[in-house]
Amino acid sequence: MSLTWNENLLTGVSKIDDQHRELFHTMNRLFDACNQGKGAEEIKHVFEFLDEYIRSHFNTEEEYMKKHDYPHSVEHREQHNKFKQDFAKLKKKLDKSVNELSTLPETNWLLGEWWINHINNIDKKLGEFLKSKVKE
């Protein structure tokens, strides 16, 4: 698996788009490592990155929502909170697992499919709303 960044994923807000690109780059490092039989070594590094990334990225979006009175902020935050809960469960599973690779199917979904769906269905709406409000 790999995540392909393309212009269809752009929100129109540079800071958010740059953060999304960084996430895709990091996730692809994990997927490449798995393809080379080195996923167990890379997955812990990716999870450490994601701990900080999730805080930083979600805070960025939530600050934009608050500053510009985004009308769908409650639903957007709920998705962020659900992701944080799911990620915390996955981390616990990884910490308890003897074989880090056993978490890869869930990791692939949560960090691949979830993000693509979230960007396409939630973040792009936020970006559309912010285009006229954020001066970059």
Backbone hydrogen bonds in HBPLUS format (Angstrom, degrees):
<---DONOR---> <-ACCEPTOR-->    atom                        ^
c    i                          cat <-CA-CA->   ^        H-A-AA   ^      H-
h    n   atom  resd res      DA  || num        DHA   H-A  angle D-A-AA Bond
n    s   type  num  typ     dist DA aas  dist angle  dist       angle   num
A0009-LEU N   A0006-ASN O   2.97 MM   3  5.83 166.1  1.99 125.5 130.0     1
A0010-LEU N   A0007-GLU O   3.13 MM   3  5.29 165.0  2.15 108.4 113.0     2
A0016-ILE N   A0013-VAL O   3.06 MM   3  5.54 115.3  2.50 112.0 126.4     3
A0017-ASP N   A0013-VAL O   2.88 MM   4  6.06 168.5  1.90 162.0 165.9     4
A0018-ASP N   A0014-SER O   2.78 MM   4  5.90 160.8  1.81 156.0 160.7     5
A0019-GLN N   A0015-LYS O   3.15 MM   4  6.32 153.6  2.22 139.9 146.8     6
A0020-HIS N   A0016-ILE O   2.94 MM   4  6.23 156.0  2.00 150.1 157.0     7
A0021-ARG N   A0017-ASP O   2.94 MM   4  6.21 157.5  1.99 149.8 155.5     8
A0022-GLU N   A0018-ASP O   3.03 MM   4  6.28 156.5  2.09 145.0 151.2     9
A0023-LEU N   A0019-GLN O   3.03 MM   4  6.33 154.4  2.10 148.3 154.8    10
A0024-PHE N   A0020-HIS O   2.99 MM   4  6.33 162.4  2.03 154.1 157.9    11
A0025-HIS N   A0021-ARG O   2.92 MM   4  6.17 159.7  1.96 152.9 158.5    12
A0026-THR N   A0022-GLU O   3.03 MM   4  6.26 160.9  2.06 149.4 154.1    13
A0027-MET N   A0023-LEU O   2.86 MM   4  6.10 164.6  1.88 157.5 162.0    14
A0028-ASN N   A0024-PHE O   2.92 MM   4  6.04 155.9  1.98 147.5 154.1    15
A0029-ARG N   A0025-HIS O   3.10 MM   4  6.41 138.9  2.28 139.2 149.9    16
A0029-ARG N   A0026-THR O   3.14 MM   3  5.10 125.6  2.45  93.3 107.3    17
A0030-LEU N   A0026-THR O   3.23 MM   4  6.65 151.0  2.32 145.1 151.8    18
A0030-LEU N   A0027-MET O   3.07 MM   3  5.12 116.5  2.49  95.4 110.2    19
A0031-PHE N   A0027-MET O   2.96 MM   4  6.33 164.3  1.98 153.7 157.5    20
A0032-ASP N   A0028-ASN O   2.82 MM   4  5.90 158.2  1.86 145.0 151.1    21
A0033-ALA N   A0029-ARG O   2.92 MM   4  6.07 156.4  1.97 143.3 150.1    22
A0034-CYS N   A0030-LEU O   2.90 MM   4  6.21 154.9  1.96 152.9 160.0    23
A0035-ASN N   A0031-PHE O   3.02 MM   4  6.30 154.7  2.09 145.0 151.5    24
A0036-GLN N   A0032-ASP O   3.07 MM   4  6.36 131.1  2.32 140.3 153.5    25
A0036-GLN N   A0033-ALA O   3.09 MM   3  5.05 133.2  2.32  94.3 107.5    26
A0038-LYS N   A0033-ALA O   2.65 MM   5  4.74 159.1  1.69 154.3 146.8    27
A0037-GLY N   A0034-CYS O   3.03 MM   3  5.00 162.1  2.06 106.2 110.3    28
A0041-GLU N   A0038-LYS O   3.21 MM   3  5.61 131.2  2.46 105.7 117.1    29
A0042-GLU N   A0038-LYS O   3.26 MM   4  6.54 155.0  2.32 148.2 155.4    30
A0043-ILE N   A0039-GLY O   2.86 MM   4  5.80 155.2  1.92 158.7 162.7    31
A0045-HIS N   A0042-GLU O   3.06 MM   3  5.30 118.0  2.46 103.6 118.7    32
A0046-VAL N   A0042-GLU O   2.98 MM   4  6.27 158.9  2.03 158.5 165.2    33
A0047-PHE N   A0043-ILE O   2.96 MM   4  6.17 156.3  2.02 147.4 153.6    34
A0048-GLU N   A0044-LYS O   3.05 MM   4  6.27 151.5  2.14 142.5 149.8    35
A0049-PHE N   A0045-HIS O   2.99 MM   4  6.27 161.6  2.02 149.5 154.2    36
A0050-LEU N   A0046-VAL O   2.83 MM   4  6.07 158.9  1.87 149.0 155.4    37
A0051-ASP N   A0047-PHE O   3.00 MM   4  6.22 145.1  2.13 144.5 152.0    38
A0053-TYR N   A0049-PHE O   2.86 MM   4  6.03 166.8  1.88 154.6 158.9    39
A0054-ILE N   A0050-LEU O   2.85 MM   4  5.68 173.1  1.85 147.8 149.8    40
A0056-SER N   A0052-GLU O   2.96 MM   4  6.14 176.4  1.96 160.6 161.7    41
A0057-HIS N   A0053-TYR O   2.69 MM   4  5.70 171.9  1.70 162.2 164.7    42
A0058-PHE N   A0054-ILE O   3.02 MM   4  5.77 158.9  2.07 140.6 147.0    43
A0059-ASN N   A0055-ARG O   3.00 MM   4  5.93 152.6  2.07 140.9 149.5    44
A0060-THR N   A0056-SER O   2.95 MM   4  6.17 152.5  2.02 145.7 153.3    45
A0061-GLU N   A0057-HIS O   3.06 MM   4  6.43 167.4  2.08 158.6 159.3    46
A0062-GLU N   A0058-PHE O   2.86 MM   4  6.00 163.3  1.88 151.1 156.6    47
A0063-GLU N   A0059-ASN O   2.80 MM   4  5.90 148.0  1.91 148.4 156.1    48
A0064-TYR N   A0060-THR O   3.11 MM   4  6.41 161.2  2.15 151.4 155.9    49
A0065-MET N   A0061-GLU O   2.94 MM   4  6.25 159.4  1.98 150.0 156.1    50
A0066-LYS N   A0062-GLU O   2.98 MM   4  6.11 160.7  2.02 143.1 147.9    51
A0067-LYS N   A0063-GLU O   2.87 MM   4  5.96 172.0  1.88 155.0 157.8    52
A0068-HIS N   A0064-TYR O   3.04 MM   4  6.06 153.0  2.11 148.6 154.5    53
A0070-TYR N   A0065-MET O   2.91 MM   5  4.73 167.4  1.92 138.6 142.9    54
A0069-ASP N   A0066-LYS O   3.32 MM   3  5.16 171.4  2.33 104.7 106.7    55
A0073-SER N   A0070-TYR O   3.31 MM   3  5.49 151.5  2.39 121.0 118.1    56
A0076-HIS N   A0072-HIS O   3.09 MM   4  6.28 159.6  2.14 151.8 158.2    57
A0077-ARG N   A0073-SER O   2.84 MM   4  5.95 166.4  1.86 152.1 155.3    58
A0078-GLU N   A0074-VAL O   2.95 MM   4  6.15 151.7  2.03 146.2 154.5    59
A0079-GLN N   A0075-GLU O   3.13 MM   4  6.46 149.9  2.23 144.2 150.7    60
A0080-HIS N   A0076-HIS O   3.11 MM   4  6.51 156.1  2.16 146.8 153.6    61
A0081-ASN N   A0077-ARG O   2.81 MM   4  6.10 163.5  1.83 157.0 161.1    62
A0082-LYS N   A0078-GLU O   2.92 MM   4  6.11 157.7  1.97 147.4 153.4    63
A0083-PHE N   A0079-GLN O   2.94 MM   4  6.14 159.8  1.98 149.7 155.2    64
A0084-LYS N   A0080-HIS O   2.91 MM   4  6.22 162.0  1.94 153.7 158.6    65
A0085-GLN N   A0081-ASN O   3.00 MM   4  6.28 156.2  2.06 147.7 153.6    66
A0086-ASP N   A0082-LYS O   2.92 MM   4  6.18 164.5  1.95 153.1 157.2    67
A0087-PHE N   A0083-PHE O   2.75 MM   4  5.92 158.6  1.79 157.5 164.0    68
A0088-ALA N   A0084-LYS O   2.90 MM   4  6.05 154.6  1.96 144.2 151.1    69
A0089-LYS N   A0085-GLN O   3.01 MM   4  6.30 156.2  2.07 149.1 155.1    70
A0090-LEU N   A0086-ASP O   2.99 MM   4  6.22 155.9  2.05 144.0 150.8    71
A0091-LYS N   A0087-PHE O   2.85 MM   4  6.11 153.3  1.92 149.4 156.8    72
A0092-LYS N   A0088-ALA O   3.01 MM   4  6.27 157.7  2.06 147.0 152.5    73
A0093-LYS N   A0089-LYS O   2.98 MM   4  6.22 158.4  2.03 147.4 153.6    74
A0094-LEU N   A0090-LEU O   2.89 MM   4  6.15 151.9  1.97 145.0 153.0    75
A0095-ASP N   A0091-LYS O   2.82 MM   4  6.10 158.8  1.87 152.3 157.9    76
A0096-LYS N   A0092-LYS O   2.99 MM   4  6.21 149.1  2.08 148.1 155.8    77
A0097-SER N   A0093-LYS O   2.95 MM   4  5.92 127.0  2.24 138.5 152.3    78
A0097-SER N   A0094-LEU O   3.23 MM   3  5.04 135.8  2.43  93.2 105.4    79
A0102-SER N   A0099-ASN O   2.93 MM   3  5.71 163.3  1.96 124.0 129.3    80
A0103-THR N   A0100-GLU O   3.21 MM   3  6.00 165.8  2.23 120.1 123.8    81
A0104-LEU N   A0101-LEU O   3.04 MM   3  5.21 163.7  2.07 109.2 114.4    82
A0107-THR N   A0103-THR O   2.85 MM   4  5.98 159.3  1.89 156.8 163.6    83
A0108-ASN N   A0104-LEU O   2.72 MM   4  5.80 166.3  1.74 158.7 161.0    84
A0109-TRP N   A0105-PRO O   3.12 MM   4  6.38 158.9  2.17 144.3 149.3    85
A0110-LEU N   A0106-GLU O   2.83 MM   4  5.98 174.5  1.83 160.4 160.3    86
A0111-LEU N   A0107-THR O   2.82 MM   4  5.66 161.3  1.85 150.3 156.3    87
A0112-GLY N   A0108-ASN O   2.83 MM   4  5.28 120.4  2.19 128.5 139.9    88
A0114-TRP N   A0109-TRP O   2.89 MM   5  6.17 166.0  1.91 169.9 169.3    89
A0116-ILE N   A0112-GLY O   3.06 MM   4  6.32 167.5  2.08 159.5 163.3    90
A0117-ASN N   A0113-GLU O   2.94 MM   4  6.07 172.3  1.95 158.0 160.2    91
A0118-HIS N   A0114-TRP O   2.80 MM   4  5.94 159.6  1.85 151.1 157.9    92
A0119-ILE N   A0115-TRP O   2.80 MM   4  5.91 169.1  1.81 155.1 157.9    93
A0120-ASN N   A0116-ILE O   2.95 MM   4  6.04 170.9  1.96 151.1 154.2    94
A0121-ASN N   A0117-ASN O   2.86 MM   4  5.81 157.8  1.91 149.3 155.3    95
A0122-ILE N   A0118-HIS O   2.81 MM   4  5.18 150.2  1.89 137.6 145.2    96
A0123-ASP N   A0118-HIS O   2.94 MM   5  6.29 161.0  1.98 146.7 153.0    97
A0124-LYS N   A0119-ILE O   2.98 MM   5  5.96 140.1  2.15 156.9 161.0    98
A0126-LEU N   A0122-ILE O   3.20 MM   4  6.59 155.1  2.27 146.3 153.3    99
A0127-GLY N   A0123-ASP O   2.77 MM   4  6.06 161.9  1.81 153.3 158.7   100
A0128-GLU N   A0124-LYS O   2.89 MM   4  6.04 156.3  1.95 143.1 149.0   101
A0129-PHE N   A0125-LYS O   3.06 MM   4  6.27 157.8  2.11 145.3 150.9   102
A0130-LEU N   A0126-LEU O   2.86 MM   4  6.11 153.6  1.93 151.7 159.8   103
A0131-LYS N   A0127-GLY O   2.95 MM   4  5.99 135.5  2.15 149.5 159.1   104
A0133-LYS N   A0130-LEU O   2.74 MM   3  4.98 146.3  1.86 112.6 124.2   105
A0134-VAL N   A0130-LEU O   2.85 MM   4  5.70 158.1  1.90 172.6 167.9   106
